[in-house]
Amino acid sequence: MLKKVENTVYKIHKRILVQNSCVFQDMFSMPPGPERREGETEDKPIVLEGTSVREFDALLSKLYPQYVPGSPE
């Protein structure tokens, strides 16, 4: 699953998002359209508007306890 915050693209496990967010549970339970879903390819990430990299890094540090902001994959 690919998410884009500001100019940063994150690769995140879909399962982690679904387990921790009813918003993502609902989003991923919707039937897919004829085109590829957002977040499945690097050219079509899910863009999170109104969220800063700093805020998203803080979220990831809670979801992934070993996460270090700014570190490579």
MIVOVO-249670 format. One record per residue (C-alpha): residue number from 1; residue in one letter; chain; x, z, y. Coordinates in Angstrom, 3 decimals. Layout:
BEGIN
<pt k="NUM" r="A" c="A" px="X" pz="Z" py="Y"/>
...
REM end
This chain:
BEGIN
<pt k="1" r="M" c="A" px="0.000" pz="0.000" py="0.000"/>
<pt k="2" r="L" c="A" px="1.458" pz="-1.015" py="3.345"/>
<pt k="3" r="K" c="A" px="0.598" pz="0.732" py="6.603"/>
<pt k="4" r="K" c="A" px="1.799" pz="-0.230" py="10.058"/>
<pt k="5" r="V" c="A" px="2.134" pz="2.354" py="12.810"/>
<pt k="6" r="E" c="A" px="3.407" pz="1.060" py="16.124"/>
<pt k="7" r="N" c="A" px="6.206" pz="-1.288" py="14.943"/>
<pt k="8" r="T" c="A" px="6.999" pz="0.535" py="11.703"/>
<pt k="9" r="V" c="A" px="5.670" pz="-0.567" py="8.295"/>
<pt k="10" r="Y" c="A" px="5.381" pz="2.149" py="5.637"/>
<pt k="11" r="K" c="A" px="5.071" pz="1.641" py="1.887"/>
<pt k="12" r="I" c="A" px="2.758" pz="4.363" py="0.588"/>
<pt k="13" r="H" c="A" px="1.204" pz="5.051" py="-2.801"/>
<pt k="14" r="K" c="A" px="-2.508" pz="4.264" py="-2.634"/>
<pt k="15" r="R" c="A" px="-3.199" pz="7.062" py="-5.110"/>
<pt k="16" r="I" c="A" px="-1.732" pz="9.689" py="-2.746"/>
<pt k="17" r="L" c="A" px="-3.951" pz="8.531" py="0.114"/>
<pt k="18" r="V" c="A" px="-7.090" pz="8.467" py="-2.037"/>
<pt k="19" r="Q" c="A" px="-6.398" pz="11.946" py="-3.433"/>
<pt k="20" r="N" c="A" px="-5.976" pz="13.438" py="0.034"/>
<pt k="21" r="S" c="A" px="-8.480" pz="11.590" py="2.224"/>
<pt k="22" r="C" c="A" px="-12.189" pz="10.876" py="1.872"/>
<pt k="23" r="V" c="A" px="-11.741" pz="8.110" py="4.470"/>
<pt k="24" r="F" c="A" px="-9.270" pz="6.286" py="2.214"/>
<pt k="25" r="Q" c="A" px="-11.435" pz="7.035" py="-0.850"/>
<pt k="26" r="D" c="A" px="-14.338" pz="5.254" py="0.836"/>
<pt k="27" r="M" c="A" px="-12.158" pz="2.419" py="2.108"/>
<pt k="28" r="F" c="A" px="-10.679" pz="1.636" py="-1.304"/>
<pt k="29" r="S" c="A" px="-13.988" pz="1.978" py="-3.143"/>
<pt k="30" r="M" c="A" px="-15.457" pz="-0.965" py="-1.225"/>
<pt k="31" r="P" c="A" px="-15.563" pz="-4.235" py="-3.182"/>
<pt k="32" r="P" c="A" px="-12.798" pz="-6.666" py="-2.208"/>
<pt k="33" r="G" c="A" px="-13.624" pz="-9.762" py="-0.223"/>
<pt k="34" r="P" c="A" px="-12.494" pz="-13.279" py="-1.111"/>
<pt k="35" r="E" c="A" px="-9.153" pz="-12.779" py="0.658"/>
<pt k="36" r="R" c="A" px="-6.438" pz="-10.263" py="-0.152"/>
<pt k="37" r="R" c="A" px="-7.160" pz="-6.773" py="1.094"/>
<pt k="38" r="E" c="A" px="-5.328" pz="-5.341" py="4.041"/>
<pt k="39" r="G" c="A" px="-2.317" pz="-3.358" py="2.908"/>
<pt k="40" r="E" c="A" px="-1.496" pz="-5.450" py="-0.136"/>
<pt k="41" r="T" c="A" px="1.126" pz="-7.683" py="1.486"/>
<pt k="42" r="E" c="A" px="3.733" pz="-7.192" py="4.188"/>
<pt k="43" r="D" c="A" px="2.147" pz="-9.870" py="6.340"/>
<pt k="44" r="K" c="A" px="-1.213" pz="-8.047" py="6.218"/>
<pt k="45" r="P" c="A" px="-0.571" pz="-4.281" py="6.477"/>
<pt k="46" r="I" c="A" px="-3.276" pz="-1.795" py="7.412"/>
<pt k="47" r="V" c="A" px="-2.671" pz="-1.212" py="11.121"/>
<pt k="48" r="L" c="A" px="-3.347" pz="2.323" py="12.314"/>
<pt k="49" r="E" c="A" px="-4.251" pz="2.124" py="15.992"/>
<pt k="50" r="G" c="A" px="-3.965" pz="5.247" py="18.136"/>
<pt k="51" r="T" c="A" px="-1.441" pz="6.907" py="15.819"/>
<pt k="52" r="S" c="A" px="2.203" pz="7.355" py="16.737"/>
<pt k="53" r="V" c="A" px="5.123" pz="7.100" py="14.329"/>
<pt k="54" r="R" c="A" px="5.812" pz="10.782" py="14.975"/>
<pt k="55" r="E" c="A" px="2.249" pz="11.745" py="13.997"/>
<pt k="56" r="F" c="A" px="2.313" pz="9.574" py="10.888"/>
<pt k="57" r="D" c="A" px="5.702" pz="10.974" py="9.857"/>
<pt k="58" r="A" c="A" px="4.196" pz="14.474" py="10.116"/>
<pt k="59" r="L" c="A" px="1.326" pz="13.425" py="7.831"/>
<pt k="60" r="L" c="A" px="3.719" pz="11.883" py="5.316"/>
<pt k="61" r="S" c="A" px="5.839" pz="15.037" py="5.258"/>
<pt k="62" r="K" c="A" px="2.713" pz="16.932" py="4.085"/>
<pt k="63" r="L" c="A" px="1.701" pz="14.315" py="1.500"/>
<pt k="64" r="Y" c="A" px="5.268" pz="13.813" py="0.239"/>
<pt k="65" r="P" c="A" px="7.161" pz="17.150" py="0.473"/>
<pt k="66" r="Q" c="A" px="10.556" pz="15.405" py="0.017"/>
<pt k="67" r="Y" c="A" px="9.828" pz="12.833" py="2.770"/>
<pt k="68" r="V" c="A" px="12.469" pz="12.631" py="5.493"/>
<pt k="69" r="P" c="A" px="11.282" pz="10.769" py="8.630"/>
<pt k="70" r="G" c="A" px="13.351" pz="7.696" py="9.398"/>
<pt k="71" r="S" c="A" px="14.892" pz="7.525" py="5.934"/>
<pt k="72" r="P" c="A" px="14.924" pz="4.281" py="3.958"/>
<pt k="73" r="E" c="A" px="12.456" pz="3.902" py="1.079"/>
REM end
